[in-house]
Amino acid sequence: MSEASDRVLPTMYVDPVSGIRVPERRRGADRRSRLLRSLFYGGLFPRRLGGRRAADHYRPLVDWHGPGLLTSAILVLLLCAADALFTLKLITLGATEANPVMALFVYDDASRFTIVKMTLTGLGVIALVAIARFRVFGVVRVASLLHAVLGGYVALMGWHFWLLSRLA
């Protein structure tokens, strides 16, 4: 091997603003190669609490959301599971499913019904949390929609309890 091939030259890249080739300034190991450590560290010490640019004020995607959003998301998923159990119980007592989409699944296979219900709700919760700081029609924050869904599930639990008292 030649002496020139043994030397490590700095990585070069083209600056997108000036178009000039400049040496890479980053040093050390690539942090992205340690996924679990990065996720744990980022959860304890979040860096992106708001948008990074002035334009991000309108559509900020952030790494960290407040505990209220986490609480609402978890409660929605727990109440969704309770809703599935109450729905199956009420069906056995003679009630009918009011949601036409879920009615396609609830009468055929209880497992499939529960999986579809939890999957659809989980995907919806993930989407709402991901865009929680966006505003719907420039007025209402998406996080408020998640809180409204939580309120709807609380009301639905009251409805289930009332139906159970009438049918049981």
C-alpha positions as CSV (number, residue, x, y, z in Angstrom):
1,M,0.0,0.0,0.0
2,S,1.2,3.5,-0.7
3,E,1.6,6.1,2.0
4,A,-1.1,8.2,0.4
5,S,-3.8,5.5,0.7
6,D,-3.1,5.1,4.4
7,R,-4.0,8.7,5.2
8,V,-7.6,9.4,6.2
9,L,-8.7,12.5,4.3
10,P,-11.6,14.6,5.7
11,T,-14.9,13.9,4.0
12,M,-15.9,16.6,1.6
13,Y,-19.3,17.8,0.7
14,V,-20.8,20.6,-1.4
15,D,-22.2,23.4,0.6
16,P,-25.8,23.8,-0.7
17,V,-25.7,27.7,-0.4
18,S,-22.4,28.5,-1.9
19,G,-21.8,25.4,-4.1
20,I,-18.2,25.2,-2.8
21,R,-16.6,21.9,-1.6
22,V,-15.9,22.1,2.1
23,P,-14.5,19.6,4.6
24,E,-16.9,17.8,6.9
25,R,-16.9,19.3,10.4
26,R,-18.7,16.6,12.3
27,R,-16.5,14.5,14.6
28,G,-16.9,11.3,16.5
29,A,-19.2,8.3,16.1
30,D,-22.5,8.6,14.3
31,R,-25.1,8.9,17.1
32,R,-27.8,7.4,14.9
33,S,-26.0,4.0,15.0
34,R,-27.0,3.5,18.6
35,L,-30.8,3.5,18.3
36,L,-31.9,2.4,21.8
37,R,-29.5,4.7,23.6
38,S,-30.6,7.6,21.4
39,L,-34.2,7.0,22.1
40,F,-33.7,6.7,25.8
41,Y,-31.4,9.8,25.9
42,G,-33.8,11.8,23.7
43,G,-36.7,10.9,26.0
44,L,-34.9,12.1,29.1
45,F,-33.3,15.2,27.5
46,P,-35.4,16.3,24.5
47,R,-33.9,19.0,22.3
48,R,-36.7,19.9,19.9
49,L,-39.4,21.4,22.1
50,G,-40.6,23.7,19.4
51,G,-40.1,24.4,15.7
52,R,-36.6,25.1,14.5
53,R,-37.4,27.8,12.0
54,A,-39.7,30.8,11.8
55,A,-41.9,28.9,9.3
56,D,-42.2,26.0,11.7
57,H,-44.4,28.2,13.9
58,Y,-47.3,27.2,11.8
59,R,-46.5,23.4,11.4
60,P,-44.1,22.4,14.2
61,L,-43.1,18.7,14.4
62,V,-41.4,18.2,17.8
63,D,-39.7,15.4,19.6
64,W,-41.3,16.1,23.0
65,H,-45.0,16.5,23.9
66,G,-46.3,17.4,27.3
67,P,-47.6,14.8,29.8
68,G,-51.2,15.8,29.3
69,L,-51.0,14.6,25.7
70,L,-49.4,11.3,26.7
71,T,-52.1,10.9,29.4
72,S,-54.9,11.5,26.9
73,A,-53.4,9.1,24.4
74,I,-53.0,6.3,26.9
75,L,-56.5,6.9,28.3
76,V,-58.1,6.8,24.8
77,L,-56.4,3.5,24.1
78,L,-57.5,2.0,27.5
79,L,-61.0,3.2,27.0
80,C,-61.0,1.8,23.5
81,A,-60.2,-1.6,24.9
82,A,-62.9,-1.2,27.5
83,D,-65.3,-0.2,24.8
84,A,-64.5,-3.3,22.9
85,L,-65.2,-5.5,25.9
86,F,-68.4,-3.7,26.8
87,T,-69.6,-3.9,23.2
88,L,-69.0,-7.7,23.1
89,K,-70.8,-8.1,26.4
90,L,-73.7,-6.0,25.3
91,I,-74.0,-7.9,22.0
92,T,-74.3,-11.2,24.0
93,L,-77.2,-9.5,26.0
94,G,-79.0,-8.6,22.8
95,A,-77.8,-5.1,21.9
96,T,-76.8,-4.2,18.3
97,E,-73.6,-2.4,17.1
98,A,-74.4,1.2,16.1
99,N,-71.1,1.8,14.2
100,P,-71.6,0.3,10.7
101,V,-67.9,-0.2,10.1
102,M,-67.4,-2.2,13.4
103,A,-70.7,-4.0,12.7
104,L,-69.0,-5.7,9.8
105,F,-66.6,-7.4,12.3
106,V,-68.3,-7.7,15.6
107,Y,-70.8,-10.4,14.6
108,D,-68.3,-12.6,12.8
109,D,-65.3,-12.9,15.0
110,A,-64.7,-11.2,18.4
111,S,-60.9,-11.4,18.1
112,R,-60.9,-9.8,14.6
113,F,-63.3,-7.1,15.9
114,T,-61.0,-6.3,18.8
115,I,-57.9,-6.2,16.6
116,V,-59.5,-4.0,14.0
117,K,-60.9,-1.6,16.6
118,M,-57.6,-1.3,18.5
119,T,-55.6,-0.9,15.3
120,L,-57.7,1.8,13.9
121,T,-57.9,3.7,17.2
122,G,-54.1,3.3,17.7
123,L,-53.3,4.6,14.3
124,G,-55.6,7.5,14.8
125,V,-54.0,8.3,18.2
126,I,-50.5,8.1,16.7
127,A,-51.5,10.5,13.9
128,L,-53.1,13.0,16.3
129,V,-50.0,12.9,18.6
130,A,-47.6,13.3,15.6
131,I,-49.4,16.5,14.5
132,A,-50.6,17.6,17.9
133,R,-49.3,21.2,17.5
134,F,-50.9,21.8,14.1
135,R,-54.0,23.8,13.9
136,V,-57.2,22.6,12.2
137,F,-58.4,25.4,9.9
138,G,-55.9,27.6,11.6
139,V,-58.0,27.7,14.8
140,V,-58.1,24.6,16.9
141,R,-55.0,22.6,17.9
142,V,-55.0,19.0,16.9
143,A,-54.2,18.1,20.6
144,S,-57.6,19.5,21.5
145,L,-59.1,17.0,19.1
146,L,-57.4,14.2,21.0
147,H,-58.8,15.6,24.3
148,A,-62.2,15.7,22.7
149,V,-61.9,12.1,21.6
150,L,-61.1,11.3,25.2
151,G,-64.2,13.1,26.3
152,G,-66.2,11.1,23.8
153,Y,-64.9,7.9,25.1
154,V,-65.8,8.9,28.7
155,A,-69.3,9.7,27.6
156,L,-69.4,6.3,25.7
157,M,-68.4,4.5,28.9
158,G,-71.4,6.2,30.7
159,W,-73.6,5.0,27.8
160,H,-72.3,1.4,28.2
161,F,-72.9,1.4,32.0
162,W,-76.5,2.7,31.4
163,L,-77.1,0.0,28.8
164,L,-75.7,-2.7,31.0
165,S,-78.0,-1.6,33.8
166,R,-81.0,-1.8,31.5
167,L,-80.2,-5.1,29.8
168,A,-78.7,-7.1,32.7
